[in-house]
Amino acid sequence: MPGRHFLQIPGPTNVPDRVLRAMDMPTIDHRGPEFKKLAESCLTRIRDVFGTTNPVIIYPASGTGAWEAALVNTLSPGDHVLMYETGHFATLWKKLAEKLGLVPEFIAGSWRSGVDPAAIEARLAEDKGHQIKAVCVVHNETSTGCTTRVDEVRAAINAAGHPALLMVDTISSLGSIKYEHDAWGVDVTVGGSQKGLMLPPGLSFNAVSDKAIEASKTSKLPRSFWSWDEMIEANAQNVFPFTPATNLLYGLDEALTMMNEEGLDNVYARHQRHAAATRAAVTHWGGNGSVEILCEDPRHYSGSLTAVQLPEGYNADDYRKVVLENFNMSLGNGLSKLAGRVFRIGHLGDFNDLMLMGTLSGVEMGFELAGIPYRKGGTQAAMEVLTSKDQA
């Protein structure tokens, strides 16, 4: 098809030309002075995105690797971890914990909201012997478009008087939704490169607290590649204990420059604005009782993506196929128990007003061609949000 493909899945996201050009560099000596300057820039500036002054460890891996690193550096075989079922990715983290020999306790959830802090507090209050060693939650559940209030989870842990570590997955929120590792009392934050940071897949992150570093000194799960101590020691000299993903680090450095030029607060405000416009469109489309926003709690609406549930009897994958074939646009599919029921609109990363309007126009035209019941005018409702003085 002529024109550019619209990649509107909630990650991997569109990679800006500036980042692509930055990655298009000759291979350099990863023990030499030029690399040390690059490493220092990345290792220092990535802390601002996490909201921390502590180390942020960078692995050449997907976010799944960072999940594993968080667990193996802090826990021992048989340790209990408390997790909350917010969606597909919370479930995958639980399965990974089981494979490592941990004992996850999974609080059931509806997949239509973020974590309920009261449920966390109640379970921890029951744990008089402090058998639970960590609480693991997903900040922004990519499968549902629901965002957890991490500060409220920390408050719940504190209210229960429990010493459990707090671990948070920010893979689809980092760089898109404001996050405060230090201020919210998080011990390990997990991140990835391919969403809000506007990079290809291939880098993952652990931001670590002093408490987490202390826990790593006595944890018993086996680790080698994922070991924090070697990474922190090497990173202090602006090198890595193994061969790093040099060209991805070039891209990360440029992405951080772009985010700083815009201003992090402006980056987060832009994402919230685009999310609000998207929700206005979906709400209008569903005015006749058809399509609806999957997330039921407005306090948990996501700035990164919006998951849209189709009416009973309509298949979301069939609809996505119509959109792809007619408009060359990819929308996110429903995952596991949401398969065929939901499609997801990614509005994160390198994204502006006109890209959003193109996306929403394709969604609305797709409804018409696929025979999905909807109320016309959702795209206009989104434009009104984008041009209102309150949102500008």
N, C-alpha and C positions, 0 to 999 in steps of 0.2 A: 504493500500500500504506500502511496505517497505520504510525505510528512513524517513526523516522529511518532514512535510508539509512546502511548501514555501508560507509564508504569505506576499504577495507583494501588498496588498492594501495600500493606503496612510493613514493608521491608523484605528483602533489600530495597533501598530507595534509589532514586535517581542520583547519580554521582555528578556533581558540577564539573564543567569543563576545566575550571581552575584546579580542581583536585586531580582530575585526570592528567592534566599537563604537569602538575607537580610530581606525579608518580612516574612520569615518562623521563626518568633520569638514568644515567649510567650507574652500574653497580659500583659501590665504593667499599673501601676497607672498613669493616665494622669494628675494627680495633684502632682506627686512625683518628686524628683530630677532627676531621670534617664530620665524621659520624658522631663524635662526642657532642658537638654543637647541636646536631639534630636531636640526639637523645635528650640532652638537657632541656631543649625547648619543649619537646613533647611531654617529658616526665613532669616538668614544672607546670606547664599551662593546663594539662588535662585535669589537674587538681581542682581548678576553678569550676569546671563543669560538674564535678562530683560534689562540690561544696565542702572540700576538705583541705587541711594543711598537712595531712599525713600521707604516707606513700600510696601511690596508685601503681599497681603492678600490671604490666602489659605483656600478654601472651600472644604468640602467633597461633590463634585458634578461633573457633566459633564460640558463641556464648555458652554452649554446652560445656566446653572446656573450663570456662570460668565458674560455672556451677560446681563442677567437680573440684576445682582448686579451692573454692570456698569451704567445701565440706572436708576434704582430706587434710587440709592444713590446721583444722581446729578441733576435729572430733576423733573419737576412738571407736573400734568395733563394738557394736551393741548399744551405742549411745542412742537415746531417744531424741527425736527432733519433732517439733510441732509445726505442722504445715496447714495451709488453708486452701480449700478447693475453689479457686476463683475461675479456673478454666483449664484449657488444654495444656498450657505450659507449666502451670503449677502442678498438674498431674505428672508431666514428664520429669520435673525436678524430684518429685516423690519417688518415681520409679528408679531414677538414678541413685537416690539415697539408699534404696533397698539393695541395689546391685553392689553398693560399696559395703554392705554389712551393717548399715544403720537401721534403726527401727523408727520409721516415720509414723506419727499419729496424724491422721488427715481429718480436719474438721470439714464436714460436708457443706457445700455451698450451692447456690442456684445457678451460677454462671451468669447472673444478671446484675451483679454488684461486686464491689471490692470486699476486702476483709472486714468482718465485724469485730471490732476491738473488744467488745464485751465478751465474745466467745473465747477470745485469746485469754483475757483476764480470768474468766471463770475456770478455764482448764488449768492455767498456771497456779491459781489459788488452791486447787485440789492437789497439786504436786508438792506435798509437804516435804518430801525427801529430795526435792530438786533433781529428779531423775531426768527430766527434760533438759538437754544441754543447749539447744538452739531453737529459735523461732524463725522459720523461713517463709517469706511472703513475696509475692510478685507485685511490684509497684504498679505497673501498667500491663494488664493481661491482654496480650496481643490477639488472642482468639475471640475476645468479647468486647473490647473497647471500654473496660471498666478499670478505673484507677483507684488504688487503695490510699488512704490517708496514713502515711507511714508514721507521722508524728503521733497520731492517735494510737497506733500499735505500740510504739515505744512507751507512751503514757500508760497503756494497759499493762505492759510488762512491769513498769515501775510501781503501779498501783497494787499489783500482786506481790510486790517485794521479792521478785524472782531474779536469780542471777543469769538466766539464759542469755546467750548471745543472740543478737538480732541480725539476720541476714536478709538482704533485699535484692531481688532481680530487677534491674532497670533497663533491660535490653531494649525495650521499645519505648522507653521514656527518656533515656539519657540524651541530653541535648535538645529535647523537645518540650519537656515538662520540668518546671523548676524542681530541683532536688537538693537536699541539704544533708549530706552524710554526717557531718559533725554536729550540726545544730539539732538534728533529729535523733542523735544517739545511736546511729547504725554502726554495727561492728564490721560487717563485710558487705560491700555493695558489688554486685555483679553487673557488668556491662558488655556491650558488643559494638562493633564499628559500623555495621551495615544499615543503621536506621537513622537516628537523629544526627549522628556524626557525619553522615553523607559520604561514607566510604564503601568500597566493596566489602564483602565478608572476609574475615581473616585475622582481625585483631579482637581480643577480648581483654577484660579488665577486672581486677579486684582492687577496690579501695578498702583499706584495712585500718581499724582502730588500734590503739595501744592494747586494749583488752584482748582483741583478736590475736595480736602478735604474741602476747603472753600465753594465750591458749595454744598457739602453734608450737610452743616449746615443750609441751607435755602430751600433745595429741599422738595417737598410736596408729592411725590409718597410714598405710604405706604411701609414699610419694617420692618422686624423684624430679621429673620434668616440672611438676606443679609446685615444687617447694618454694615457699616465700623467702626463706632466710637467704638462700643463694641469690635470689633476684634482688632483694633489698640491698644486700651487700654490694653486688655488682652495680646496681643502678645508682648507688651513692657516688660512684666514679663515672657515671654516665656511659656505662657499657652494660652488656648483657652476658649472662653465663653461658649462653648458647647463641647460635646464629639467629639474629632477629629478622623480622620481615622488613628489611630496609626500605623498600619502595613504598610499602604501605605506611611506614612512619613518615616518609616525605608527604604522602597524602594527608595523614593526620595533622601534620604541622600546618599545612595549608588550610585544612578545614577549621582548625582552631583559630587561625588568622582571620578567616572569613567570619566566624562567629564573634570574635572580638571586635571586628570592624562594625558589625551590626549592633553589638552590645548584647550580652547574654539575656538581660531582662527584656530587650526588644525581641529576641529570638523566641522567648517563651510567650510573650504577648501575641506575637504573630501566629503561633500555633493555636493559642486559645481562640483568637479571632476567626481563624479558618475552621476550627472545630465548631464554634458557635454558628457560623454560616451554614456548615454542612448539616448540623442538627435542625436548623430552621427549614432547610430544604426537605429533609426526611419527615419532619413533623407536618409540613404542608402536604407532601405527597400522601401521607397516611391519614389525612383529614377525613377520609371516608371509611376509616376503620380497617385499612389494608396494611401497607408496610409500616413498620415501627422501629424505633431505636431499640436495640437489644438491651442496653443498660437501662435499668429501671430507676436507679437512684441518681438524681441530678448532681448530687455531691460527688459522685464517682464518675462523671462524664470524663472521657479521655480527650486530651489535646492532640494525641497522635493519630487516632483513627476513630472511625465510627462504624460499628457493626449494625447492619440493617437486616431485620427479620422479615421474610416474605409471608404473605398469608398462607393458611393451610391449603394444601393442594397444588402449590407452585414450587418448582424446584430451582433453587438458587444457582446450581451449577449449569442448568440449562440456560438460565438468564445470563450468566456470565459469558457463556459461549456466544450468545447473540451479540453481546456488547463487544467481545473480542473480534468477531468476524465482521461486524459492520463498522466499528469505529476504531479498531486497532488499539483497544484499551484493556489492560489487565486489571481486574478487581480481585481482592483477596477472597479465597474460598472459606467455607465453614469447616471447622476442624473437629474431628471425632464426633461427639454426639450432636454437634451443630452442623454436620455435613449435610448439604442439600437444603438447609433451612435458612442459612445466613450468608450474606456476602459482606465484605469489609472494604471500606473506602479508606485508603491511607492518605493522610494530609499532613505529612511530616517530612522533615529534611529540607532539601533545596526546593522550595515551593512558594509560589506567589499567588496573588489574587486571580490573575487570568488563567493560570494553570488549574486553580480550583474551579473556576467557572467552566472551563473546558471539561473537566472531570464530571461535574454535576450535570452539564448538558448531555454528556454521553450516557450517564445513568438514567436521566429522564427519557431520552430518546429510546434507550434500551427497554424501558418499561412499555413504551408504546408498541415497539416491534415484537416484544415477547408476550404481549397480551397480559401483562401484570396489572391488576387493578390499582389505580393511583389517581390522585387529584392533580390536574395540571397546574403548573405555576410554581413548583418548588424551586426551580432555578432562579426565578424572579425573587422569591422570598430570601434566598441566599444573597442575591445582589443587594437587596435592601439592608441586610445586616452589614455587608462590606462597605456600603456607602453612607451608613448612618454616622452621625457625628460622635455618638457614644463609642463606636467601634473603630473609627478612623485613627 
